[in-house]
Amino acid sequence: MMPDNEVMLNLQKLNLPDPLAMRLVDTITIYESMRPMMPVPRNVSPKHLLRLVDIIPEVDALILDGYGVINVGSGPITGIGELFDCAANRNVPIIVLTNGASFGAEVAWQKYRKWGLPIARDHVVSSRDALEAALKSRSPGLIYGSLSGTSAPLGYSNEVHYNSDVGFFEKADEFVFLGTIDWDSDDQDRLEEALRQRKRRIHVANPDVASPQASGFSAEPGYWAVRAMKNVGVPVSWYGKPYNTSFKIAFSRLEAVTGQRFKKSRVAMVGDSLHTDVIGASAFGLSSVLLTEYGLFRDGGASQMIDACGIYPNWIIDRL
């Protein structure tokens, strides 16, 4: 979609922070500038609980975010194994829905299995799955330019790769943001200059603006896509949370792997982000859980941001 007038007005007022100096308030401000493009959440009155395991008797299934719920950094969060065990004991199935798209659901599943989590491959969904499903329906002649040199290729014969294919910017009809492990401001400058020469669509598999790291926040594909919209006004298609497609895939997968039908309000999406996990779940009809101790709000500020943004989860829970 092209940025609408309200979004463009918001972006012109937006002072984008340096990607190497991102803070929580910067992350929330960028998300808020994009609210007109996001789905609309329902109004609810949050309940507060100490531990995530305490909601298992209240739900029929769980959909978990990856980063900030299952793991932080390169290791699992203490207590995630207990959550899986408690859910299994009460026959509450778990699906994982991650915005991580650099390598897709297969690599995420292998990581979870390495940590000893009892989760099957088809219980893991990535926002990359939503992007790949959408691209299949587009013109087969389009040449897609993958903007990350380290992300796993999409596997199309008409795919070119940044930093490896000569004439990358000239060849690509549209661009795909899978991940930004090796992306920086110099790379972004080259992209934006190419887009000024010829505007083309950017497909964003991971709409996350930032991800909490050991010190500070890393800029994610959503940040760079917003910058391209602000500076060049290019059309952007979004595929991960909070947008509907990824939730539809995850919910369909839940019913397919269990052979059951679920009432959406009895399925809880658990994440650490108001603007991806909570908004997306609420708009899709799921119950939402904001987990505060490990991800975006690990240093505090959740209550203030909930009120400031007017985004209310069904449950606010401290830890696993």
BAFI-921786 format. One record per residue: residue in three letters; x, y, z of N, C-alpha, C in turn. Coordinates in steps of 0.05 Angstrom, whole numbers, plus 5000, padded with zeros to 4 digits. Layout:
BEGIN
alaXYZXYZXYZ;...
This chain:
BEGIN
met501749765000500050005000501850255000;met500850464987502250714989501650845016;pro503550985027503051125052500751325048;asp498751325065496551515061497351785072;asn495651985069496352255076496952285106;glu495352145122495752165151498352055159;val499051815147501651695154503951875145;met503751985121505852155111506152405128;leu503952515137504152745155505552665181;asn504852435192506152335216509152305211;leu509852185188512652135183514252385179;gln513052595167514452845163515152975190;lys513452925209513853035236515752865252;leu516152615243517752425259520752475257;asn522052495279524952525280526152245285;leu526852115264527951835267530551835283;pro530751675303533251655318535451505302;asp537851545310540051385299539451095305;pro539850915285539250635290541050505311;leu543250625317545050515337544450635365;ala542450805367541850935393538850915399;met537550705391534750675395534050635424;arg531850755433530850725460527950625459;leu526850545482524050455482522250675472;val522650925481520851145473520951195443;asp523351155431523651185402522050975388;thr522250725398520850505385517850555386;ile516750635409513950675411513050915394;thr514651125392513951355376513751285346;ile515651115337515551025309513050855304;tyr512450675322510050515319507550685318;glu507450885335505051055337504751215311;ser506951285298506651435272505351265251;met505550995254504450805235501650715242;arg500550805264497950705273495750715251;pro495650925234493450935214493650695194;met495950565192496250335174495750075188;met495550085214495249835230492349765234;pro491749515240489049445247488249575273;val485649585278484549715302483949515324;pro485149545347484649355369481949415383;arg480949215397478549245413479149375440;asn477149495452477449615478476849395499;val478749345517478349155538479449265565;ser478749145587479749215613481849005621;pro484349075622486348865628486148745656;lys486948495657487248355683490248325687;his491048335713493948315719494448045733;leu496547915724497347665736500447665739;leu501447505757504247485761505647305741;arg504347065736505646865719503846775696;leu505146725674503646635650502346365654;val503546195670502345925674499545955687;asp499046175700496546205714494146245695;ile494646315669492346345651491646085636;ile493345885639492845635624489945525630;pro488945525654486245435658484045605645;glu484845855636482946045625482846035595;val484545885582484645885553484545595542;asp484045585516483945315503486445275486;ala487945485480490445465464492045715468;leu494645695463496545915465498045955439;ile498346205431500146275409502346445421;leu504846355419507046495432508746635412;asp509546885418511647025404514246875410;gly516346915394518946795399520546965418;tyr521747175407523547345423521847495444;gly522747485469521447615491519447445505;val518947205494517147005508518546745511;ile519646635489521146385490524046435496;asn525146635484528046685488528546985488;val530847055500532047315498534947275491;gly535847395469538547335460538747055449;ser540846915456541346655444540446425461;gly539046475483538246255500535446275509;pro534246055518531446055527531146205554;ile528746305558528046435583527446225604;thr528446255627527946065649524946045654;gly523945805654521045765659519545685634;ile520745715610519145655586518545355584;gly520345185593519844905594517444835611;glu517344955635515144915653512444995640;leu512445215625510045305612509045095592;phe510844985576510144775557509044535572;asp510244455594509344225609506544275621;cys506144505632503544565644501344565623;ala502044685600500044695578499444405568;ala501444235566500943965557499243805577;asn499743855603498243715623495243785623;arg494644015613491744105611490744085582;asn492243965564491543935536491044205523;val492744395529492644655516494844665495;pro494244655470496344655449497644925447;ile500144925438501745165434502745185405;ile502245425393503345495367505245725372;val507445735357509245955358508846125333;leu508646385337508346575314510446795318;thr512546785302514846965305514947155281;asn515747405286516347595265519147555253;gly520747385266523447335255523247205228;ala524347325207523947225180526547185165;ser528847235178531447205164531846915153;phe531046725170531446445162528946275163;gly526746385172524246245170523746055194;ala521445925192520445765214522145515219;glu523345405198524945165201527245205220;val528745425217531045475234530145545263;ala527945685265526845745292526145485306;trp524845305292524045045304526544885313;gln528644885296531044735303532344855328;lys532145115331533245245355531645155380;tyr529045155377527345075400527844785408;arg528144615388528644335393531344295407;lys533344455398535944445411535844505440;trp533944685447533544755476531844555491;gly530944345477529444135490526444205493;leu525444395478522544465480520944265464;pro518744165476517143955462515244085442;ile516344155419514644295399515244175371;ala513144115357513443995330513944205309;arg515144125287515744315266513344465256;asp511044335253508744465241507244635262;his508344665286507244845306508645105307;val510545155288512045405287511445545261;val510545795263509845965240511446215241;ser512546295218514046545216512646745198;ser513047005203511947205185513047165156;arg515247025153516246965127514346785112;asp512946605126510846435114508746605101;ala507946825114505846995103506847135078;leu509347235079510447365056510647175032;glu511646935037511946745015509346665002;ala507246635019504646575009503546794991;ala504047044999503047274984504547304958;leu507147254958508747294933508047084912;lys507046854920506346644901504046734883;ser502346924892500147004877500747244859;arg503247344860503947584844505047494818;ser505647684800506547624773509147454775;pro509147234760511547054761513947174749;gly513647394733515947514720517447714736;leu516347794760517647994776520347894787;ile522248074787524848004799524948134827;tyr525347964847525348054875528248094884;gly528748324896531348384907531348354937;ser532848154947533048104975535148294987;leu534248455007535948665017537948585038;ser537748335047539648235066541548035054;gly544148075059546147895048546347635065;thr545347635089545647405106543047235109;ser540747345102538247195104538146965084;ala536746755091536446535073534846625048;pro535746545024534346625000531446525000;leu529746664986526946574983526846324965;gly528846294947528946064930527746094903;tyr527146344896526046394869528246424849;ser527746324824529746344803530146634795;asn528046794799528247084792528747254816;glu530747174833531447304857534247404855;val534747654863537447764864538047844893;his540647844899541447874927543348114930;tyr542848274950544448504956547248404964;asn549348554954552148494960553248244945;ser551548114929552647884914551947894884;asp549848034877549048044848549748324837;val551248314815552048564802549448694790;gly549348954793546949094783544449044799;phe544748984824542548904841540249104840;phe540849364845538649564846537349614819;glu538849574798537649614771535949374763;lys536749134771535248894763532648854778;ala532548934804530248864821527749034813;asp525548884809522949024804521649104831;glu522048944852521048994878523148894898;phe522948994923524848914943523548764966;val525148594979524148435002525948475025;phe524848555048526348575073525648335090;leu527548155093527247915110528447965138;gly530848075138532148125164534248335159;thr535348445181537248665179539848615195;ile540648365197543048295212545448455203;asp545648495177548048635166547348895152;trp545049015159544149255145544749495162;asp545749715149546449955164545550195148;ser546250435158545350685145546550715117;asp549050625113550150645086548550475066;asp547850235074546250065057543550205051;gln542350315072539750455069539950685050;asp542150835052542551065033542650965004;arg543950744999544050634972541250554963;leu539750424980537050344973535250584967;glu535350794984533651024980534451174954;glu537051184948537851314923536751164899;ala536850894900535650734879532650774876;leu531350814899528450854899527751134888;arg529451324893528951594881529151574851;gln530951414841531251384812528851234800;arg527851034815525550884805524150774830;lys521750874836520250784859519350494854;arg519750334875518850054874517849964901;arg516249764901514949664926517049524944;ile516749554970518249404989516349215004;his517048965005515548765020517048715046;val515648755068516948735095515848495109;ala517548295111516748045125516648085155;asn518348255166518548295194517948595200;pro515448665209514848945214515949055240;asp517348895256518448995281520249245276;val519849445292521449685290524149645304;ala524149515327526549475343526349225359;ser528649125367528748885383530648935407;pro529748865432531548915455533948735455;gln536248855459538748705460539948735488;ala542348625492543648635519543948925527;ser544549105508544749395514543349545493;gly541049655499539549815480537749645462;phe537149755438535349625419536649625392;ser536249415377537249395350534949485331;ala535649625310533749705289533049465272;glu530449415269529449185253528249285227;pro527349095209526349185183524249395183;gly522449395204520349595206521549875207;tyr523749915222525050175224525950265196;trp527350095182528450175156526250215135;ala524150065137521850115118520550385123;val520250455149519150715156520950935146;arg523550895148525351095138525151135108;ala524850915093524450925064521851065057;met519751015072517151145068517451445073;lys518751515095519051795102520751945082;asn522951835073524851975055524151965026;val522751745018522251704989519251674982;gly517651605002514751564997514051314981;val515551104986515150854970512850694981;pro511550524964509550344974510750114989;val509450035011510449815028508149615033;ser508849355031506949145039508049015064;trp506348975084507148865110505848585113;tyr507348395125506348125127506348005155;gly507948095173508047985200506048125218;lys506248055244504648185264505248485264;pro503248655265500448615274498448555251;tyr499548515227497748495204496348225202;asn494048225191492148005193493147735182;thr494747755160495447505146496947305164;ser498847395180500347205196498647085218;phe496747235229494947125249493046925237;lys492246975212490446785199491846525194;ile494446535186495946295181496346145207;ala497046285228497546155254495046025265;phe492846165263490346045273489445805257;ser489745825230489045595213490945355219;arg493445415224495345205231494545075258;leu493745235277492845125303490544925299;glu488545005283486344825279487044575263;ala488944615244489844395227491344185243;val493244265260495044075274493543945296;thr491444065307489943945329487543795320;gly486543855295484043745286481643845301;gln481844075313479744195330478944465319;arg476544565326475744835321475944995347;phe476845235345477245405369475645665367;lys474545745389473446015391475746205395;lys475946405378478246585378478746705406;ser476646785419477046915445478146735466;arg478146475461479246285480482146205472;val483246335452486046295444487546555451;ala489746535466491246765475493846785460;met494247025449496847095437498547225458;val500947115462502747215483505247345470;gly505647595476507947735465508947955483;asp511048095474512148315491511748585479;ser510248605456509848855442506948935440;leu506349175448503549285445502849305415;his504649395399503949475372504049245352;thr505249025358505248795340503548565352;asp504148475376502748245388499948325397;val499648535412497048605424495148715404;ile495948905388494249015368493348805348;gly495248645338494548445319492648225329;ala493248135353491547925365488748035370;ser488548275381485948395388484348435363;ala485548545342484048605317483148345304;phe484648135307483947875295481847725311;gly481447815336479347695353480447505374;leu483047485377484247325397484347475424;ser484747335445485547465470488447535469;ser489347735483492047825482493347835509;val495947765510497447775535499947935530;leu500448135546502948285545504748175567;leu506948055560508947955579511148165582;thr511548255607513148505610515948475620;glu516748235630519348225644521748175626;tyr521348095601523647995585524248155560;gly522248275547522648395521522748695522;leu520948825506521049115503520849265529;phe519249155548518749305573520249185597;arg522449055592523948925613525049125633;asp525449375625526449575643524249755653;gly521749675649519449825659518149985638;gly516050125645514650305627512250195614;ala511549945619509249825606506649965612;ser506050015637503550145645503250415632;gln505350575633505250845621504750835592;met506050645577505750635548502950525541;ile501950345557499250235552497250465552;asp497450635573495550865575496051075554;ala498651125548499251335529498351265501;cys498551005494497850915467494950825465;gly493650775488490950675488490650395476;ile492750225480492749955471492649775495;tyr490449635499489949485523489849185518;pro491649035530491548735527489448625546;asn488548385541486748255560488148195587;trp490648115585492248055609494948205607;ile495748305630498448405633499848225653;ile501948085645503247885661506147935663;asp507247905687510047975692511947775679;arg511547515685513647325677512347055671;leu514046865661513046605654512146455679;
